[in-house]
């Protein structure tokens, strides 16, 4: 079996990979990570979704160990502002829908409409986010809901995305650069070798497989399995092995971003436990509150605005706090490498694929890629069926997320300029048009959304369709013949529970300040 793994590239993807492989295989496999001092990492992937807890559990890392080191905060969902119209907002939370008489609460909401806020009526998280509450009490106890937390006694069972049987109520927001530093310490402390050097050449053998790397200072570095974490460059997978890249540009036109790191007094500002996506004239602006600063950036389509105008829009959005801050301009390669695993090279992170960060999927793609690599780890014969299965899994995941993001633009009611009007007529992925037609007659269910694993469940599709407001959906006809008494009680119960939690939970800032 391959027992010598060489990772090219550091950053979040490289160090997540190194840490996970050391945690999985221990001394049975050697792990070497080589990265250049000259190449900057993107470093703006600061928000995640709730499945990332499996990664930290797998490494045996409790929150109190890594969260303060990375200025991490809690994220209970995403707040979408101005996507339906200016001044309107709604939440896409980490919360499965309650079911009454066989139908999700959103169907009952479509029938009876208790208020004009579907998110507050059908989810607890909307009220908790609006009130800027922590999901944990000051003693560290998780707030009351159906999820039963695993014991924090040092004997936490290691799980992966495959074991996501229940919906964990929150994700994290953190400084990606600090997380990479933390995981570097973790991995090297467990035997991973860290080499800072420039890779001058990737050398292939007679079969076309990678035999070794030629570096500036350390000479030749050989390995059995090479992991490409070189970002959008795809130094190994695309440049050396010449695996083609499949662009999503026709369906997702946003191809650039400009980002700022804004120092903020969170005690004064408040710390909402959510990422905010605010629609703009040519894209949207993310706002990610960390402990001590705000990460913010404008994701936009270069066909509709210029980098200079985008930076000006972002600075105006942030206000005086943006003055004199250095802006980071990023060209995004949106799409996926056709096969993420070619010969003895596996691409993980941006080299494998990327969609715009609208649903915070970047770190999810990294985690999924690493977990699937372990589950498909090659034998001595390098059985090609393992590569084929891995490549199918990664392609399905990226294609599925693309479809979900296209729904955001197709479904947005906003149509006040060419960018938003074009979003309604742009080509959409195969299968989505048929699904959209069905959803207008019968709201999405687990059987009618994108059929392969991509990290999102039917409740996410329902939340977006109801919040965006551009595609009319209605309750199934059977609802008109059903008694709403039990549903009305459930709506009231949810409202009472939300009000009670808002009263009893501390603010997120209060909770995290205590932990820091």
ROKOL-352412 format. One record per residue (C-alpha): x, y, z; residue number from 1. Coordinates in steps of 0.001 Angstrom, whole numbers. Layout:
// ROKOL-352412
R       c1       c2       c3    k
R        X        Y        Z  NUM
...
This chain:
// ROKOL-352412
R       c1       c2       c3    k
R        0        0        0    1
R     1164     3586     -523    2
R     2692     4680     2752    3
R     4451     7888     1791    4
R     2119    10855     1212    5
R     3382    14207      -25    6
R     1058    17222      210    7
R     1938    20200    -1995    8
R      565    23445     -624    9
R     -368    24560     2869   10
R    -3216    26828     3893   11
R    -6492    25440     5140   12
R    -6709    22556     2672   13
R    -3125    21397     3096   14
R    -3091    21427     6875   15
R    -6584    19981     7229   16
R    -5382    17111     5030   17
R    -2146    16602     6945   18
R    -3886    16687    10323   19
R    -6631    14279     9256   20
R    -4256    11763     7697   21
R    -2030    11730    10783   22
R    -5100    11297    13004   23
R    -6308     8423    10806   24
R    -3186     6434    10027   25
R     -755     7419    12769   26
R     2781     6090    12188   27
R     1633     3641     9489   28
R     1844     6378     6856   29
R     4347     9201     6547   30
R     2970    12640     5729   31
R     5135    15436     4335   32
R     3759    18887     3506   33
R     5804    21200     1315   34
R     4759    24812      856   35
R     6408    27920     -523   36
R     7011    31035     1555   37
R     6565    33064    -1630   38
R     2993    32050    -2384   39
R      170    33581     -368   40
R    -2879    31511      495   41
R    -6375    32855     -213   42
R    -7139    32833     3521   43
R   -10719    34128     3375   44
R   -12669    30854     3797   45
R   -13922    31841     7213   46
R   -17420    30344     7416   47
R   -18499    26708     7416   48
R   -21613    24655     7831   49
R   -22539    22304    10612   50
R   -20943    19116     9305   51
R   -17492    20564    10103   52
R   -17966    19406    13713   53
R   -17172    15884    12504   54
R   -13717    17077    11468   55
R   -12856    18476    14886   56
R   -14398    15497    16674   57
R   -12352    13155    14499   58
R    -9161    14949    15497   59
R   -10218    14871    19157   60
R   -10297    18658    19406   61
R   -12842    20164    21829   62
R   -14058    23698    21141   63
R   -12257    25214    24100   64
R    -8940    24064    22636   65
R    -9178    25458    19119   66
R   -11884    28167    19064   67
R   -10007    30837    21093   68
R    -6859    30204    19033   69
R    -8708    31000    15793   70
R   -11006    33835    16990   71
R   -13911    31513    16207   72
R   -17595    32308    16638   73
R   -20794    30301    16269   74
R   -22895    30295    13130   75
R   -26511    29131    13347   76
R   -27316    29928     9739   77
R   -27022    32449     6927   78
R   -28933    35721     6849   79
R   -29879    36781     3308   80
R   -30497    40512     2932   81
R   -31980    42309     -105   82
R   -32357    39189    -2273   83
R   -36124    39573    -2538   84
R   -36143    43361    -2316   85
R   -34125    46007     -534   86
R   -34833    45977     3197   87
R   -36030    42349     3265   88
R   -34129    39541     4978   89
R   -34568    35908     5973   90
R   -32501    33094     7456   91
R   -31368    29770     6082   92
R   -30702    27971     9399   93
R   -29109    24703    10479   94
R   -32405    23213    11594   95
R   -34566    20456    10207   96
R   -38271    21178     9917   97
R   -40817    19845    12340   98
R   -43433    17535    10829   99
R   -47167    17621    11601  100
R   -49486    14895    10290  101
R   -46930    13818     7717  102
R   -46164    17280     6290  103
R   -43302    19654     7167  104
R   -44225    22826     8984  105
R   -43453    24860     5853  106
R   -46376    23176     4067  107
R   -48680    24179     6912  108
R   -47208    27686     6765  109
R   -48027    27894     3041  110
R   -51587    26873     3873  111
R   -52229    29070     6928  112
R   -49467    31746     6968  113
R   -49362    32631    10690  114
R   -47233    35694     9844  115
R   -45139    37094     6994  116
R   -41937    35628     8478  117
R   -41800    31963     7443  118
R   -38355    31586     9038  119
R   -39516    32723    12482  120
R   -42716    30705    12225  121
R   -41052    27425    11195  122
R   -37542    27548    12734  123
R   -36177    28394    16193  124
R   -32896    29698    14821  125
R   -34279    32859    13220  126
R   -35308    34311    16585  127
R   -32059    33228    18237  128
R   -30011    34871    15477  129
R   -32026    38084    15542  130
R   -31445    38290    19306  131
R   -27711    37545    18832  132
R   -27838    34677    21305  133
R   -25278    31936    21866  134
R   -26352    28325    21207  135
R   -24790    27441    24561  136
R   -25508    28523    28122  137
R   -22694    30033    30162  138
R   -21921    26631    31686  139
R   -21291    25270    28199  140
R   -24532    23292    27920  141
R   -26087    23175    24461  142
R   -29552    24715    24235  143
R   -32532    22384    24299  144
R   -33487    20764    20993  145
R   -33681    17299    19529  146
R   -29961    16887    18925  147
R   -28182    14938    21667  148
R   -24580    16048    21959  149
R   -21828    13481    22189  150
R   -20108    13219    25593  151
R   -17188    15599    26028  152
R   -15183    13277    28293  153
R   -12332    12603    25912  154
R   -13978     9465    24543  155
R   -15909    11070    21695  156
R   -16514     8521    18916  157
R   -14878     9572    15645  158
R   -17477    10255    12956  159
R   -17541    11506     9375  160
R   -20058    13189     7105  161
R   -21607     9773     6441  162
R   -22822     9673    10035  163
R   -24794    12929     9806  164
R   -27984    11261    11030  165
R   -29132    14310    12973  166
R   -28830    18029    12310  167
R   -26257    19693    14533  168
R   -27559    23190    15326  169
R   -24539    25291    14450  170
R   -21335    25670    12453  171
R   -18340    27931    13038  172
R   -16783    31096    11697  173
R   -13029    31447    12180  174
R    -9855    33038    10882  175
R    -8757    30573     8193  176
R    -5091    31587     8474  177
R    -5090    31021    12230  178
R    -6804    27662    11750  179
R    -4084    26605     9294  180
R    -1436    27602    11848  181
R    -3225    25664    14588  182
R    -3584    22538    12447  183
R       65    22845    11413  184
R     1027    22540    15082  185
R    -1390    19641    15489  186
R      -77    17731    12464  187
R     3637    18292    13041  188
R     3181    17446    16701  189
R     1898    14065    15549  190
R     4707    13340    13140  191
R     3925    15218     9929  192
R     7000    16750     8270  193
R     6795    20412     7260  194
R     9096    21642     4486  195
R     9137    25286     3400  196
R    10528    25328     -109  197
R     9677    26121    -3715  198
R     8636    23277    -6000  199
R    10538    23876    -9226  200
R     9359    20833   -11154  201
R     6918    17953   -10817  202
R     8591    14914   -12347  203
R     6640    12049   -13931  204
R     7717     8473   -14562  205
R     7267     6392   -17730  206
R     3615     5703   -16841  207
R     2847     9381   -16461  208
R     2553     9081   -12682  209
R     4283    11567   -10384  210
R     7581    10151    -9134  211
R     9000    13093    -7216  212
R     9133    16851    -6742  213
R    12238    18865    -7535  214
R    12619    21631    -4944  215
R    14874    24651    -4725  216
R    16609    23839    -1416  217
R    15725    20240     -493  218
R    16438    18529    -3783  219
R    14150    15696    -4877  220
R    11187    14699    -2681  221
R     9686    11333    -3587  222
R     6370     9856    -2562  223
R     3728     7259    -3338  224
R      622     9462    -3207  225
R      692    13185    -3948  226
R    -2040    15562    -2756  227
R    -2491    18794    -4702  228
R    -3435    21638    -2350  229
R    -2014    24380    -4562  230
R    -5286    26259    -4901  231
R    -6598    27667    -8164  232
R    -3217    26951    -9832  233
R    -3773    23195    -9741  234
R      -17    22772   -10058  235
R      -75    18982   -10014  236
R    -3543    17988   -11199  237
R    -4055    20582   -13946  238
R     -612    21853   -14933  239
R     1413    18629   -14669  240
R    -1163    15886   -15260  241
R    -3152    18117   -17626  242
R    -6524    17074   -16231  243
R    -9097    19480   -17752  244
R   -11124    21930   -15722  245
R   -14911    22076   -16186  246
R   -16125    25647   -15797  247
R   -19426    26567   -14144  248
R   -19173    30100   -15502  249
R   -22213    29718   -17748  250
R   -24469    29077   -14757  251
R   -22613    30967   -11990  252
R   -21079    34139   -13500  253
R   -19519    35589   -10330  254
R   -15794    35228   -10966  255
R   -14096    37744    -8688  256
R   -14051    38936    -5103  257
R   -12517    41735    -3087  258
R   -12104    41256      669  259
R   -11322    43333     3764  260
R   -10391    42424     7326  261
R   -12093    45020     9505  262
R   -11119    45499    13178  263
R   -14330    45838    15186  264
R   -15216    46212    18861  265
R   -17654    43306    19058  266
R   -18673    44179    22610  267
R   -20143    47390    21237  268
R   -21258    46093    17838  269
R   -22767    42805    18980  270
R   -22028    39344    17628  271
R   -24806    37851    15541  272
R   -24370    34052    15266  273
R   -24786    34044    11489  274
R   -23016    34837     8268  275
R   -24767    37596     6296  276
R   -25042    37651     2491  277
R   -26236    41067     1293  278
R   -27269    41314    -2359  279
R   -25609    44090    -4378  280
R   -25789    45469    -7912  281
R   -23447    42841    -9396  282
R   -23268    40116    -6763  283
R   -23350    40041    -2965  284
R   -21306    40990      102  285
R   -20442    38553     2868  286
R   -20165    39683     6489  287
R   -18584    37185     8889  288
R   -18265    38321    12522  289
R   -15211    36849    14235  290
R   -14080    37494    17781  291
R   -12319    40817    17337  292
R   -12825    41582    13666  293
R   -15222    41398    10752  294
R   -14381    39441     7632  295
R   -16161    40959     4674  296
R   -15949    40800      908  297
R   -17812    41485    -2305  298
R   -18325    38513    -4649  299
R   -19170    39864    -8094  300
R   -19324    39179   -11817  301
R   -16673    41030   -13806  302
R   -19091    41277   -16744  303
R   -21210    43692   -14689  304
R   -18713    45787   -12728  305
R   -14998    46557   -12433  306
R   -12566    45688    -9607  307
R   -12284    49398    -8776  308
R   -16038    49852    -8560  309
R   -16396    46650    -6548  310
R   -13816    47813    -4012  311
R   -15510    51203    -3777  312
R   -18885    49480    -3178  313
R   -17396    47314     -440  314
R   -15721    50244     1331  315
R   -18949    52245     1242  316
R   -20811    49233     2625  317
R   -18376    48882     5546  318
R   -18199    52621     6245  319
R   -15436    54604     8011  320
R   -13909    51448     9514  321
R   -12730    50458     6023  322
R   -10511    53523     5661  323
R    -6812    52696     5109  324
R    -7464    48926     5131  325
R    -5711    46896     2438  326
R    -8092    45201       16  327
R    -7434    41676    -1207  328
R    -8564    41162    -4819  329
R    -9210    37555    -5821  330
R    -9808    35988    -9223  331
R   -11993    32928    -8724  332
R   -11922    29783   -10834  333
R   -15506    28553   -10570  334
R   -16051    24930   -11533  335
R   -14313    21622   -10928  336
R   -11422    19569   -12207  337
R   -12960    16796   -14317  338
R   -11384    14059   -12182  339
R   -10040    15066    -8785  340
R    -7952    11875    -8600  341
R    -5650    11080   -11529  342
R    -2980     8357   -11356  343
R    -1314     8869    -7951  344
R    -2431    12475    -7460  345
R    -5517    13660    -5576  346
R    -6611    17305    -5705  347
R    -8190    18677    -2528  348
R    -9531    22181    -1981  349
R    -9502    24845    -4691  350
R    -7442    22676    -7039  351
R   -10287    20142    -7009  352
R   -13128    22615    -7426  353
R   -14832    25721    -6158  354
R   -18164    27455    -6314  355
R   -18679    30944    -4985  356
R   -18828    31016    -1144  357
R   -22543    31840     -962  358
R   -23319    28815     1244  359
R   -19883    28503     2880  360
R   -19035    25279     1080  361
R   -15272    25728      588  362
R   -14176    24011     3789  363
R   -16949    21437     3372  364
R   -15421    20457        9  365
R   -12021    20082     1677  366
R   -13428    17950     4483  367
R   -15432    15793     2092  368
R   -12415    15308     -164  369
R   -10201    14192     2734  370
R   -12802    11832     4192  371
R   -13482    10247      838  372
R    -9745     9834      232  373
R    -9502     7824     3453  374
R   -12573     5778     2550  375
R   -11102     5084     -931  376
R    -7461     4806      132  377
R    -5607     2767    -2486  378
R    -4276     -744    -2020  379
R     -967    -2055    -3292  380
R    -2468    -2609    -6760  381
R    -3979      888    -6961  382
R    -7331     -604    -7966  383
R    -8775     1869   -10524  384
R   -12298     1281    -9194  385
R   -11340     3186    -6049  386
R   -10322     6205    -8142  387
R   -13496     5998   -10202  388
R   -15699     5851    -7112  389
R   -13861     8789    -5519  390
R   -14168    10897    -8654  391
R   -17898    10178    -8925  392
R   -18448    11213    -5310  393
R   -16558    14488    -5679  394
R   -18168    15353    -9026  395
R   -21667    14719    -7673  396
R   -21009    16902    -4633  397
R   -19719    19878    -6582  398
R   -22391    19594    -9270  399
R   -25077    19376    -6595  400
R   -23869    22487    -4787  401
R   -23712    24322    -8121  402
R   -27373    23486    -8699  403
R   -28332    24677    -5212  404
R   -26516    27983    -5727  405
R   -28078    28523    -9143  406
R   -31426    28220    -7367  407
R   -30474    31246    -5228  408
R   -30211    33488    -8282  409
R   -33022    31941   -10281  410
R   -35295    32139    -7264  411
R   -34465    35687    -6138  412
R   -37367    38068    -6683  413
R   -34978    40998    -7091  414
R   -34928    42265   -10693  415
R   -33936    45931   -10450  416
R   -30981    45824   -12852  417
R   -29438    43790   -15692  418
R   -27490    41520   -13323  419
R   -30583    40343   -11467  420
R   -32770    40211   -14574  421
R   -30184    38100   -16403  422
R   -30148    35687   -13464  423
R   -33710    34675   -14407  424
R   -32861    33785   -18014  425
R   -29365    32342   -17695  426
R   -28835    28673   -18577  427
R   -29366    26317   -15641  428
R   -27912    22834   -14965  429
R   -29570    19769   -16455  430
R   -32347    18522   -14205  431
R   -32969    21757   -12313  432
R   -35569    23067   -14757  433
R   -37656    19928   -14326  434
R   -37283    20070   -10557  435
R   -38321    23732   -10455  436
R   -41470    22895   -12363  437
R   -42299    20111    -9923  438
R   -41588    22251    -6840  439
R   -44164    24806    -7938  440
R   -46791    22072    -7700  441
R   -45318    20185    -4750  442
R   -42661    21700    -2442  443
R   -39239    19990    -2389  444
R   -38779    16747     -471  445
R   -35772    14478      -11  446
R   -36989    12520    -3029  447
R   -37208    15492    -5402  448
R   -34020    17510    -4755  449
R   -30648    16820    -6404  450
R   -30331    13045    -5960  451
R   -26678    12664    -4913  452
R   -24996    13692    -1662  453
R   -23989    17361    -1720  454
R   -24412    18442     1898  455
R   -27865    20039     1624  456
R   -31223    18592     2585  457
R   -34755    19365     1452  458
R   -35324    21882     4266  459
R   -32541    24052     2790  460
R   -34300    24167     -564  461
R   -37580    25049     1171  462
R   -35952    27830     3181  463
R   -34431    29376       71  464
R   -37554    29141    -2100  465
R   -39736    30680      605  466
R   -37201    33379     1437  467
R   -36162    34411    -2061  468
R   -39730    34824    -3239  469
R   -39148    34727    -6995  470
R   -40565    31254    -7655  471
R   -44125    30710    -6408  472
R   -44648    27532    -4413  473
R   -47768    26400    -2639  474
R   -48862    23688     -252  475
R   -49879    20381    -1800  476
R   -53611    20193    -2635  477
R   -54309    17658      130  478
R   -53595    20335     2739  479
R   -56810    22167     1890  480
R   -58770    19136     3135  481
R   -56810    18731     6386  482
R   -57491    20134     9856  483
R   -54911    22730    10927  484
R   -55536    22421    14681  485
R   -52416    20392    15458  486
R   -50262    22550    13185  487
R   -51530    25704    14919  488
R   -50475    24244    18267  489
R   -47023    23445    16866  490
R   -46611    26987    15533  491
R   -47494    28360    18967  492
R   -45196    25898    20722  493
R   -42286    26891    18471  494
R   -42975    30565    19114  495
R   -43080    30007    22882  496
R   -39892    27966    22810  497
R   -38096    30628    20770  498
R   -39143    33389    23164  499
R   -38037    31305    26146  500
R   -34614    30587    24632  501
R   -34064    34233    23758  502
R   -34717    35115    27416  503
R   -32481    32429    28915  504
R   -29521    32128    26525  505
R   -26589    34537    26935  506
R   -25526    36738    24070  507
R   -22919    35163    21844  508
R   -20432    37863    22786  509
R   -20979    37242    26518  510
R   -20468    33510    26101  511
R   -17330    33763    23944  512
R   -15796    36570    26039  513
R   -16050    34248    29039  514
R   -14371    31432    27076  515
R   -11579    33715    25894  516
